[in-house]
């Protein structure tokens, strides 16, 4: 396997995972953030 293509694939996988996780967090952490603000 070509090392450069392997690292590119790894990077793109990592990048897409980060994007997906941050999108997921935006959706799922909003209520919690509201709750925290409310309790403050």
Helices and strands as residue ranges (DSSP letters): H 3-39
